[in-house]
Amino acid sequence: MDRKIDSPCIMTIFGGTGDLTHRKLIPALYNLFHEGMLPQGFLVVGVGRKDKNHESYREELKASVEKHSRFKLNKDVWELFSQKIHYYRMEITHSEDYDGLKSYLNSLDTSFSTEGNRLYYLSVAPSFFETVTCNLHAFGMAENNSSWQRLIIEKPFGHDLKTAQYLNKIISEVFPQENIFRIDHYLGKEMLQNILVIRFGNAMFESFWNSRYIENIQITSSETLGIKNRADYYDSSGALRDMLQNHMLQLLALVAMEPPASIDAKSIRDEKIKLLRSITRNNLGTIKENIVRGQYSDGAIGSREVPAYRNESGIPRESNTETFIAASLMAGNFRWGNMPFYLRTGKRMRQKITKVIIEFKSLPEILYFKEYKGMQPNLMEIRIQPSEGVSFSFNAKKPGTHNEIANVKMDFCQNCSLEHNSPEAYERLLADALKNDQTLFTSWDEIEASWMLVDNIAQLWNEEKPDFPNYKPDTFGPPEADELLAKKGHKWWNE
């Protein structure tokens, strides 16, 4: 984040008393303020239905900042920052309450010279997206005339292609596309942003970044936890909609896209869209053979027993919602040819990790090396979370008289020494929204392309009853996920 935010505004958070506001949004804004990134004319208005005043609201947020901020809370900094935080009580489903909100925001404009600029953040359930947006329009709070008004909307953006198209139509009638920020917090992660630099800033990598030199690319995002308190949302979404439709396909697009003409938002988005559309176009007829789903059973993680998904609180006993998905996808373009991309994501798995593995093609077994043991493919690993970094493994002879090969690894750990200085994802994304930079936000065309693929998978699954549960906790998913790669002579790189 190399450019200070100059434009004053009021950031209005609908869902101002919710978990996201406490854990992510306010700590991120405090960190930006701590680093001198926020303009003098900047205010936060938390909107909620609970009966609070400014002081009680600030005290609750202070506790959240103490717990979740990457900076230790500084009393003097907090005192200055907290004066920028205000609370407004209303029911977001009551249209008549928006007139009062408008008057309140206008009064703050006058008192703090925020010039009518607004950043509306919808930290509410998806069922309220339309309600809030339409009321902002009805009460003249999104005119975008002499001042600007922007909208940040959290995922999920629709439940399928049809609902996503409807939601996009509603929102686009109120806000121009350039003022709509569809947030995917994965795109704000430091190492994920670094993928483009690693690819296009190093000739040794970009020269080999194609199917002539790469055997396959694997993208894994796994969790050791279950669904926690998200039963209602998760059972209607599953791993397919919760992870594959957004996070996983966005990761794939960044790894596989063509070099953009420039680093501006439009150029990067254009290349991502081309990649996503090529995947959608070339895999619809082979979904059944290239997609595996799973659901965890009961079992043990270490010494702790955990329930099966169907026994989690709030989950129907006959639920067929998947908690795991593995996919083999191909991009129909010249760079990647018939090379497979393997994606997998799941809950209650052995590791909490998000990573990309690039497996390079093995050299022919020439006579000289037939005597050696331990030869492995060259691997490049890009670690996105919880640790951040890049490693590259290659073959070298073990010292000694035996003909054995050691797998040697060069490793760069990005957050080993920089952990406390690396911005959180929401810091970067909020700062970019305030700067009107959409590079790290998802465009409508990307969402539409990803829903086309996901809808076809969901349609197939609706026609078949799965044999659930089919994998134990503390594993790498169902056996079929290994078979998916084995039939092409590949394996998951789990360690």
N, C-alpha and C positions, 0 to 999 in steps of 0.2 A: 504494500500500500504506500505508494510514493507520492501521492498528490493529496493535499489537504482539501477538505470539503469546505467550499466557500459559501454555498447557497444556504441561507437560513430557512428553517421549516419547522413544522410541528409534525412529529411522528405520532400518529394515532394508532394505538394497538387495540383492536377489537379482540377480546379475550385477555384483557390486561391482568387478570388475576390467575390465569391458567399456568400450567406446568411449564410450557415452552417459554413463556415470558420470564418466569422465575429462574429457570435453569440456563437459558440460552440468551434471550434477547437483552434483558437488562444487564447481565454480566458483560455481554459483548459491547454494549453501548458505554458501560463504565470503562472498559479497557480502551475504547477509542478515545474517550474523554481524557483518560489517564495519559495517553500518548499525544494529546493535543490535536487530535484529528477532527474533532467536532467544531463547527462554527460557533461564534458567540451567540448568535440568534438561533438556538436549537432548543426545542422543548419536546418532552414526551408526555403524552396523555394516555393513561391506561383506562380503557373503557370496560366496565364490568357491572354486573347486577348486584353485587354485594354492597352492604352498607358500610362504607369506609369514608374517611377524610384523607386529605393529602398526607398528613403526618403519619397516620397509622399505615397507610399504603407504603410510604417511604421506608418505614421501619421494617416492614415485611420484606421489601426488596433489598434492604441492607443486609439482612441475614442471608439472602440468596447470593448476593455478591460475595460475601465472606466465604461462602461455601463453594461457589462455582467459578469465580473469577481466576484467571491465570496470574493476575497481580494480587499480592497481599493488599487487603483493604487499607488505604491510607485515609485517616480521619479527615484531614484537611481537603483532600481531593473529593472524598465522598460528600462532604458538606457542600461544596460548590456544585457538584453534579446533582445531588438530591434536590436542589432548589429548581432544577429544570424538570422535575418529575411532578406530574399532576394526576389527579384521579377524577373520573367523571362516571357517575352512576346512571345507568339506563338499561332498558330491556331492548336488545337489538332486534327483537321480533315486533316491537311496537313502533309503528311508523311515526306516531306523534312525538316520540322521544328524540327523533333526529333533528327536529326544529330547535330543540333546546341545545343539542350538541353543536349545531351550526353556530348558534349565538355564542356559546361558550368559547369555541375555537376562534371566532371573530374577535371576541374580547381579548383573548391572548395575543392575537395578531397586533392589536392596538397597543397592548402593554409591553410587548417584547419585540416588536418590529420583525415579525417572522414573514411579513409580506404576502400572506395568503398561500404560501407554499405548503403542501401537505404530502406526507408519505403515509398511506393507509396500509396497515399490516393486518391481514385476516388470520389471526391465530385462534380460529374457531373451527368447529366441526364443518366438514364439507357441505352439509345440508344447509348451512347458513350463508354460503358464499353468494348465492343469488340474492337473498334477502338484503344483506348489507349493501351489496353493489347497487341494486335497484333503488334503495332508499337514499344512498349518496347522490344518485342521479336526480331522484324526485325532489330533493331539497336543495339542489343547486350547489352541491359540495364537490363536484368533479367537472367543473366547466372548462378548465385548462385554457383560459383566456389570457388575462394579464399576469397570472401566476400559474405555477404548475401543480398538478395533483397526480400522484403515482400510486399504483396498487401493487402490494406484494401478496401473493397467494401461495399458501403451503400446499404440498401434495396431500392427498391424491387429487389430481385434476381429472375428475370424472371416474366412473367405475368401468366404463368400456368406451369404445369409439363414439357411439351415439350420444352418450351423456356428456362426454368430453366436448363434442362438437356443439352441443346445446349450451354448455357452460361458456365455451369460448364465444359463442354468438352473443350471449347476454352481456358478458364483460366487455366485449369489443364495441358494443353499442354505447357504453358509458366511457370507457378509456381507450385512447388510441393504442395500437399494439406496442408502440415504442415506450408507452408508459405503464405497461403490464409486466411485472417481474414475477415469473413463475419459479419459485425457489426450490432447488434440490441441494440440500446442504452438502452432499458429497462433492459437488463441484467447487465448493469453497475450501476443501481440504488442501493443504499446502502441497503435498506430494502428488496429488492428482493434477494440480495445475502444472507441476514440474514435468509431467509426461511430455508435453509439447516441447519444452526446452531440451529434454533428453533426446527426443526424436530428431528435432529439426536443428538443434544447436551442435550436433556432433556428427561429423561426416562418417565416422566409423560405424555408427548405428543406422543412420538413414540409408546408407548405401546397401545395407543388408536387410532393410525392413520390408521384405516381400516374400512371396511364396517360393522363390528360387532358393532362398537360404534358410527360411524358417519352416520347421516341420509342423508346428501347431502353436497356438496361443491359448493359455488357460487363465480365466478370471474367476477368482473365488472370493466370496464374501460370506463368512460363516460366523455364527454366534454360539456361545455355550448356553445362553439363557433361553428360557421358554418365552411365552407371550406376556408374562407379567400381568399387568392390569388392562390389557388391550383386547380383551376377548371379543367384544362386539365388533370392533373395527377389523381385527385380524381374521375372524372367521368368515367375514364377507369379502376379504381381499386375498388372503393367502400369500405365499411366497411369490406367486406369479405377478400379482398386481402390486404387492407391497415393495418388492425388490427388483424383479426382472424388468418390469415396464419402465422403470425410471433409472435407479442407480446403476444397475448392471448394463443396460443398453447404453447409458451415457458413458460409462467407463469404456465399453467396447468402441464407441464412436471416436473417443479421443485416441485410443490406441491404434485404430485402423484407418482413420480418415486420411485423405490426401493432404499435402501441404497447402495451407491457405495462402491466398494472394497477399494478405497482410494480417496483422494481429488484431484487427478491429473485430467487433462482435459479429457483424454481418458475414465477413469472410470465413470466420471459424464456423459459424452456424451453417453456412452453405455447404461446407465440406462434410460436416456431421450429418446433415440431412441426406446428402448423396449416399453416404455409407449406410445409413439406416434404411433407406429405400431399397438399396441393392439387396440387403438381407431379407427384407420383407418379400421382395419379388421372387427370390430364388429358393425359398424354403417352405412355401405353403404346401406343396405336394408331398413333402417328406417329414412332416411334423411327427407323425406317430413313431417313426423309427429313430427320431433324433431328439426326443424329449422324454425325460424320466421325472416322475414326481414321487414324493414320499411324505410320510407322516410319522412322527416319533412315537414310540411306545413308552411304557414305564421302564425304569432301570436306574442305574446308579451313575452318578458323576462323582468320582472319588469315593468318599465314604457316605455321601448324601444320596438318599433315594429321592427320585423325582417322578411325578405322575406322567402318565401318557397324555398326549394332547387332548384326547377325548374325555379325560378326567380332570382337565384344568377347569377352574371356576368360570362358569359362564359359557362353556363350550357344549353344544349338543352331543349326546353320547354316540350318535351315529354320524357325526360330522365327517365329510369327505374332503375337507379343506386341506390343501397341501402345506406342509411346513418345510418342504425341501423341493428344489427343482434343479435339474441339470439339463443342459441343452448343448447340442452340437449344431452350430450355425455356420453358414458360408456366405461370403460376400461375393456377389456376382460382378467383379470388376477385374481389370487387368493385373493390378498389384497383387491380389490375393488368390486368384484362380480358384482351385479346388481345395485350398488349405482350410482345415477346420478351426473354428473358434469354439472353445469349450467354456461354458459358463455354468457355475453352480453356486447356489446360496441355500442356506438352511439354518434352522434353529436346533438347539440341543446337540450341537456338533462338538468335536473334540477340541477345536481351537476357535478363539475369537480373533479373526484376522480378515483383512481385505488386501488382496495382492494380485499382481499380474505376473504370470510366468511365460516367458518367451523361450520356447525350446527350438534351438537351431538344428538344422539337419546334420546327421552324423556323416563323417567321412567314410569312404569305402574301406573295407577291411583289406588293406594291402598286406602283403606277406610279412613285412617287418613287425607289424603290430599284432599279428596273430599270436605271438608268444607272450604278449602282455595281458595282464588281468586288470579289470577295474575301469575300462574305458566307458565313459558316459557322454551323453550329448552336452554341448555347451548350453548353459541356462542363464538367462537374465531374469532377475526377480525384482519387481518394483513393489515395494511394501508401502501401503497407504495408511493402514491403521492396524493395531495400536502403535507400533513402531513405524517410523517413516525412513525410507532409504532405498538404495539400489545396490544390488550385488550382481557379480558376474562370475560364473564358475567355469573353469577350463581344466584340461588334463595335463598332468606333469608326472614325470617318473619319480617314484618314491626312492629316496636315497637307500643305497645298499646293493647287494649282489643279486637280489631277486628281480625278475622282470614284472614289476607291479606298478600300476598307475595310481596316483593320488588325485582326488578331485580338489582342486585349489580354488579358493574363493576370494575375490576382491570385493570389499564391502564398504559402502558409504552409508553411515547412519545419520540421517538428517537431524533427528531430534534427540540424539544422545547428549550433545553438548548445548543444543539450542532449544531444548524443550520448553523452557519458561519464556522464551522470546518469540516463539512461533505463534502467530495469530490463530485464534480459533476460526472455524469455518464461518460462523455467523458474523464475526467481526468483518471479515473480508466482504461478505455478501451485503451486509447492511451498508458498509462504506461505499460499495459500488452502486447500490441503489440510490444513495444520496448524491453520488456523482453522476447519475444517469448513465452508467456503464453496464450494458446488458451481456457482456462477454461470458460471464459465469452463470447466466440464467438460461433456462430452457425455453426455446421458441415454440410457438404453436405447431409449426411444421414438424419439429422433432417429436412432439407429443403425439401428433396425428400418426406419424409413421410407426412409432412404437406400439400404439394401440392397434394398428392393423395386424401386426404380428401377434400380439397378445390375444386379440379377439379370436383369431384362428386357432390358437392353442386351447383357449377356453371352450370353444365350440366342440373341438374334438373330445376334450375331457368330459363334457356334458353328456356325451353319447356312450361313455364307458364308465362302469363302476370300478373304482380302484380296490386293490387288496390292501387295505390299511388296517393297522399300522404296519410298516415294513422296514423300519430301522430303529436301532437302539440308541439311547442317548450316549454321548461320549464316543461316537464313531464318526466316520466321514460320509454317512448317508447310506442309502440302500445299496445292495450289491449290484443292482441294475445300472447304477451310475458308473461303476467300474467297467461293466460290460459294454457300456456305450462307447468308451474309449478303446477297449480291448479289441473290438471288432475292426478297428482301423489301425491296430498295432501300436496304440498309445496307452499311456497310464497317467493318472493324476500324480502330480508332484506334491506330496502332502507335507514334506518336511522342509 
